[in-house]
Amino acid sequence: MRIAWFGWLAQHFGEYGYSDGPLRAAIGTGAVLVTAALVWFALHRHRPAAVAAAGLVCAAGIGWLAFH
């Protein structure tokens, strides 16, 4: 599912706010993914909450990058 998500994101790359260039898009997406990983590690003792929170952070971060 993750591979499908990144594939879909790559297909629609030009439609979103990633038009500032691939380097800036990669840096922003990397920062979102690192933040999601940190949230997951902070909540790792409660796996369902960790997965949900990391997914929410990832979706919100990429959504923010896409429309700003």
ROSE-4610 file (N, C-alpha, C; in Angstrom, 1 decimal, always signed):
// ROSE-4610
residu = [M/M/M/R/R/R/I/I/I/A/A/A/W/W/W/F/F/F/G/G/G/W/W/W/L/L/L/A/A/A/Q/Q/Q/H/H/H/F/F/F/G/G/G/E/E/E/Y/Y/Y/G/G/G/Y/Y/Y/S/S/S/D/D/D/G/G/G/P/P/P/L/L/L/R/R/R/A/A/A/A/A/A/I/I/I/G/G/G/T/T/T/G/G/G/A/A/A/V/V/V/L/L/L/V/V/V/T/T/T/A/A/A/A/A/A/L/L/L/V/V/V/W/W/W/F/F/F/A/A/A/L/L/L/H/H/H/R/R/R/H/H/H/R/R/R/P/P/P/A/A/A/A/A/A/V/V/V/A/A/A/A/A/A/A/A/A/G/G/G/L/L/L/V/V/V/C/C/C/A/A/A/A/A/A/G/G/G/I/I/I/G/G/G/W/W/W/L/L/L/A/A/A/F/F/F/H/H/H]
num = [1/1/1/2/2/2/3/3/3/4/4/4/5/5/5/6/6/6/7/7/7/8/8/8/9/9/9/10/10/10/11/11/11/12/12/12/13/13/13/14/14/14/15/15/15/16/16/16/17/17/17/18/18/18/19/19/19/20/20/20/21/21/21/22/22/22/23/23/23/24/24/24/25/25/25/26/26/26/27/27/27/28/28/28/29/29/29/30/30/30/31/31/31/32/32/32/33/33/33/34/34/34/35/35/35/36/36/36/37/37/37/38/38/38/39/39/39/40/40/40/41/41/41/42/42/42/43/43/43/44/44/44/45/45/45/46/46/46/47/47/47/48/48/48/49/49/49/50/50/50/51/51/51/52/52/52/53/53/53/54/54/54/55/55/55/56/56/56/57/57/57/58/58/58/59/59/59/60/60/60/61/61/61/62/62/62/63/63/63/64/64/64/65/65/65/66/66/66/67/67/67/68/68/68]
x = [+0.8/+0.0/+0.9/+2.0/+2.9/+3.5/+3.8/+4.4/+3.4/+2.1/+1.1/+0.9/+0.9/+0.8/+1.9/+3.1/+4.2/+4.1/+3.7/+3.5/+2.4/+1.3/+0.3/+0.8/+1.5/+2.1/+3.0/+3.8/+4.7/+4.0/+2.9/+2.1/+1.5/+1.1/+0.4/+1.4/+2.6/+3.7/+3.5/+3.1/+3.0/+1.7/+0.7/-0.6/-0.6/+0.4/+0.4/+1.5/+1.6/+2.6/+4.0/+4.3/+5.7/+6.4/+5.7/+6.3/+7.5/+7.9/+9.1/+10.3/+10.2/+11.4/+11.6/+12.2/+12.4/+13.2/+14.2/+15.0/+14.2/+13.5/+12.7/+11.5/+11.0/+9.9/+10.5/+11.7/+12.3/+12.6/+13.1/+13.5/+12.2/+11.2/+9.9/+9.3/+9.3/+8.7/+9.6/+10.9/+11.8/+11.6/+11.4/+11.1/+9.8/+8.8/+7.5/+7.7/+8.4/+8.6/+9.4/+10.4/+11.2/+10.3/+9.5/+8.6/+7.6/+7.1/+6.2/+6.9/+8.2/+9.0/+9.2/+9.5/+9.7/+8.4/+7.3/+6.0/+5.8/+6.1/+6.0/+6.9/+8.1/+9.0/+8.6/+8.0/+7.6/+6.4/+5.6/+4.4/+4.6/+5.8/+6.0/+5.5/+5.3/+4.7/+3.3/+2.6/+1.2/+1.1/+1.3/+1.5/+0.3/-1.0/-2.1/-2.1/-1.8/-1.8/-0.6/+0.5/+1.7/+1.5/+0.9/+0.7/-0.3/-1.4/-2.4/-1.9/-1.1/-0.6/+0.5/+1.3/+2.3/+1.6/+0.6/-0.1/-0.8/-1.4/-2.0/-1.0/+0.2/+1.2/+1.7/+1.9/+2.3/+1.3/+0.0/-1.0/-1.2/-1.2/-1.3/-0.1/+1.1/+2.3/+2.4/+2.1/+2.1/+1.0/-0.2/-1.3/-0.9/-0.3/+0.1/+1.1/+2.1/+3.0/+2.4/+1.4/+0.7/-0.1/-0.6/-1.5/-1.0/+0.3/+0.9/+2.1]
y = [-1.2/+0.0/+1.3/+1.2/+2.4/+2.6/+1.6/+1.7/+2.3/+1.8/+2.4/+3.9/+4.3/+5.7/+6.5/+6.1/+6.8/+6.8/+5.7/+5.7/+6.7/+6.8/+7.7/+9.2/+9.4/+10.7/+11.1/+10.2/+10.5/+10.8/+10.1/+10.3/+11.8/+12.2/+13.5/+14.6/+14.4/+15.3/+16.7/+17.0/+18.3/+19.0/+18.2/+18.8/+19.5/+19.2/+19.6/+20.7/+21.2/+22.2/+21.8/+20.7/+20.3/+20.9/+21.9/+22.5/+23.4/+23.6/+24.4/+23.7/+22.4/+21.7/+20.4/+19.4/+18.1/+18.2/+19.0/+19.1/+19.6/+20.7/+21.2/+20.2/+19.6/+18.6/+17.4/+17.0/+15.8/+16.2/+17.4/+17.9/+18.0/+18.6/+18.7/+17.4/+16.5/+15.1/+14.4/+14.5/+13.8/+14.3/+15.6/+16.2/+15.7/+15.6/+15.0/+13.6/+12.8/+11.4/+11.2/+12.1/+12.0/+12.4/+13.4/+13.8/+12.6/+12.0/+10.8/+9.7/+9.5/+8.4/+8.8/+10.1/+10.5/+10.3/+10.6/+10.4/+8.9/+8.1/+6.6/+6.1/+6.6/+6.1/+6.7/+7.8/+8.4/+7.5/+7.0/+6.2/+4.7/+4.2/+2.8/+1.8/+2.1/+1.2/+0.9/+1.8/+1.6/+1.6/+0.4/+0.3/+0.8/+0.5/+1.1/+2.6/+3.2/+4.7/+5.2/+4.5/+5.0/+5.0/+3.9/+3.8/+4.9/+5.0/+6.0/+7.4/+7.8/+9.1/+9.4/+8.4/+8.6/+8.7/+8.0/+8.1/+9.4/+9.9/+11.2/+12.3/+12.3/+13.3/+13.3/+12.1/+11.9/+12.5/+12.1/+12.6/+14.1/+14.6/+16.1/+16.8/+16.3/+17.0/+17.0/+15.9/+15.8/+16.6/+16.6/+17.4/+18.9/+19.3/+20.7/+21.1/+20.2/+20.5/+20.6/+19.7/+19.7/+20.9/+21.6/+22.7/+24.0/+24.1/+25.4/+25.7]
z = [+0.0/+0.0/+0.0/+0.7/+0.8/-0.6/-1.3/-2.6/-3.6/-3.5/-4.3/-4.0/-2.7/-2.4/-3.0/-2.9/-3.5/-5.0/-5.6/-7.0/-7.5/-6.7/-7.1/-6.9/-5.8/-5.6/-6.7/-7.2/-8.3/-9.6/-9.8/-11.0/-11.0/-9.9/-9.8/-9.2/-9.4/-8.9/-9.3/-10.6/-11.1/-10.7/-10.2/-9.9/-8.5/-7.7/-6.3/-6.2/-5.0/-4.7/-4.7/-5.3/-5.4/-6.6/-7.2/-8.4/-8.1/-6.9/-6.6/-7.0/-7.4/-7.8/-7.1/-7.7/-7.0/-5.7/-5.7/-4.4/-3.2/-3.4/-2.3/-2.0/-3.0/-2.7/-1.9/-2.3/-1.5/-0.1/+0.1/+1.4/+2.3/+1.7/+2.5/+2.8/+1.8/+2.1/+3.1/+2.9/+3.9/+5.3/+5.5/+6.8/+7.4/+6.5/+7.0/+7.4/+6.6/+7.0/+8.3/+8.5/+9.7/+10.9/+10.7/+11.8/+12.1/+11.1/+11.3/+12.1/+11.7/+12.4/+13.8/+14.1/+15.5/+16.3/+15.7/+16.4/+16.7/+15.7/+15.9/+17.0/+17.0/+18.1/+19.4/+19.5/+20.8/+21.4/+20.5/+20.9/+20.7/+20.5/+20.1/+21.1/+22.3/+23.3/+23.1/+22.4/+22.1/+20.6/+20.0/+18.6/+17.8/+18.1/+17.3/+17.3/+18.5/+18.5/+17.8/+17.8/+17.1/+15.6/+15.1/+13.7/+13.2/+14.0/+13.6/+13.7/+14.7/+14.8/+13.7/+13.4/+12.4/+11.0/+10.8/+9.5/+9.4/+10.5/+10.5/+10.2/+10.9/+10.7/+9.2/+8.7/+7.3/+6.3/+6.5/+5.6/+5.7/+6.9/+7.1/+6.6/+6.8/+6.3/+4.8/+4.1/+2.7/+2.1/+2.8/+2.3/+2.4/+3.4/+3.6/+2.5/+2.3/+1.2/-0.2/-0.4/-1.7/-2.0/-1.0/-1.3/-0.8/-0.5/-0.1/-0.9]
